C-alpha cells in the first residue's frame, strides 16, 4: 500500500480554524480508504471521490498516525504534480518522477506559447 501525506499543514492553506490540515492521497481508492480506516478517519469524508484529485483532508495528529503506519511524506508541489500525472496516465507515479514530468510539461507548454 502506497499512501502519501503532503506538507500543507506548514502553510497558511493548511489552517482550518485552530487545526492544521494536510492531504492524504494514494494510487487507488481502496488503498486510500484502508489507510483512512487504520488511522480512524471516516471513509465518508473522502474528497473529490473518483477523480484524479481524490484525497482526504486530515489533521496533523492523523498525519502522524499515517506516517507511523507507512505513509510517505511529500510536498504540496509533489502532490499537485502527482495528481496531474494521474489525470494524464491513471496513476499518481513516484513523487520525484511525477514532479520531473510535471516540470517538463510546464516547460514544453511555455515553449509552445513562445513559438506561436
Protein Blocks (a to p, Z undefined) as FASTA:
>chain_A
ZZdddfklmpmklpghjbccdddddfbfklmmmmmmmnopafklpghehiakbccdddfk
lmmmmmmnopacddfklmmmmmmmmmmnopabjfklmmmmmmmmmmmmmmmmmmZZ
